[in-house]
Amino acid sequence: MNEKKITPTSEEELDYSARPFSYQDRTLQTAMVCVSDSVIREKISDALKTIDFNVIEPTKIKEALKNLNFHTFNLVAVDENFDAGHDGTNQILKYLESLSMAIRRKIFVVLISANLATMDYMYTLNKSVNLIVNKEDIAEIGLILKKEIEENEYFYHVFKKFYHKYVEI
């Protein structure tokens, strides 16, 4: 048999510099905060760190999409206007909508909005996110996140248990 061993020919093919984390303990939760306003970004990151999330804060859409390609985050918080293009489309939300259901269910998506009401469940369904937080309520983000993440875990507990037992190998 004439089997060739597939090996990269250059260092570019093995470029892991875009990985958001080096070695990551599987028990730690990870979050990506995609918010342009530094004050809001810092409040969200601090709240996530207090509930034991490892947090990264990309500043550009390209960096955020690279991180999403390398890692399935437990939580993604994204501002509705984060690095939006000329047409106003949020590329991160568009990318997350295109994920398969099995992968998307692993990610808790928080939309930060200036226009939508906090915890407006009709718009969360419309926007394909788990939670909406209005920018005026950012001071309470820690309490809101903790409550909603626990509720989400409770709601999807059976699904995740079944998935881990019968689907993932």
N, C-alpha and C positions, 0 to 999 in steps of 0.2 A: 504494500500500500504506500502510496506516495502522499503522505500527509504533511502539510506545511504547518509549522507552528506560527500562529499569528502573533506578531510582535510589532509594537509601534516603531516607526522608523525615525521619528524625531521627538524631541521633548515637547513640542506643541501638541501632539496627540495625547499626551499625558498631563495636560495642564489642569491641575486640581486647585489652582489658586482661587477660583470662584467659589469654592466650598465655603459655606457660611460658618462652619465649625470644624475644628480638628476632631480628634477622637471624642465621641459623645456618648456618655452613659445613657443607655436606653431608658432608664427610669426618670431622667430629667426631661422636662417639657421645654419645647422651643417655641419662640415667637418671633415674628417679623413685623416691625412697625413701619409702615410706609405713610408718613405724614410729613408734609413740607414745613409746616409751622413748628419751629424748634421748641417752643414752650409747651404746646400740646403734645408733641412727640415725647418730650422728657417726662411729662405727667403720666402718659400711658406706659412708657417703659418702666418708670419707677413703680407704678402699680403692679405691673407684671412681675417685676423682680421680687416684690414683697410676697407674691404667691408662688415663688420658686420657678420662674421661667427664665431660661437663657434667652436673651433678647439681642437681635441685631436690628440696625436702623439704616437701611439703604437710603441714599438720597436721590437716586435716579432710577427710572423705570428699568433700564437695561440691567443694572446691578440687582434689582429686585427679582427680575425674571431669571437671571442666572442662578440666584439663590434658590428659587422655586424649582429649578431644574435639578439641582443637586440634593435637595432635602425636602422631605414632607414635614412641614411645620405643624405643630399642634394648634397654633393660633396665628392668624394673619389679621392685623389691624391696618386698614387702608382708608385714607382720606379720599372722598369722592372726587377731589380735584388733584390728586397726587400725580404730578408730571403728566397731566392730561394733554393729549395731542390737539391739533387744530380743530378736530371734529368733536372734542370734548369727551371722547371715549376713554374710559379707564381701562388700560390694558391689563392690569392685574386682575380686576374683576372678570374681564373677558377670558383671561387665561384660566382662572379658577372655575368658571362656568363650563369650560371645555373638558375638565377632568372627568374621569369615570366616577360613577357614584361611589364605588368602594374606596377610592382615594379621597374624594371630596368629603366623605363622611368623617374622615380622620382629622379634618381641618376645621377649626372654629373660626369663622370669618366675621370680623367686626367692621362695619362701615361707619366712618366718622363723617358726619354731615352737618352742614350749616342750615339746611332747609328741612330735613325730615325730623320727626319727633323721636326722642329716645324710646327704645323698646316698642316701636310701631311694628307690630307683627305682620300686618298686611303688606307693608313695604319690604319687610325682610324677605317675605316670600317672593314678592315682585322682583327684588334685586338679587335674589339667590344668595343671601347672606344669613348668618345666624343671629346677628344682633346689629341694631343701629343705635349709635350714640350721637346725640346732638352736641355740637361744640360747646354750647352753653352749660352742659352737664358734665364736662370733663373733670371738674373738681371731685365728682362722685364716681369716677371711673373704676376705682378699686373695688368698691362695694358692688357696683353694677356687674363688673366682669366676674367677680367671685360667685355671685348669685346665678348668673346666666350660664356660666361654665358648669356649675354643679347641676343645674337643671338639664342642660344638654347631655351631660354624662348619664344622668338618671334616665332620660328619655331614650337614649341610644344604647343603653347597657346591654339589652338582650341582643340587639343587632350586632354589636361589637363582639360579644361573647360567641355568638353563632359564627360570625365571620372568622374569628381567630381559631375556632375549633374545627370548622369544616372547609373553609376556603383557603386560608393562608397555610402554606406548608413550610 
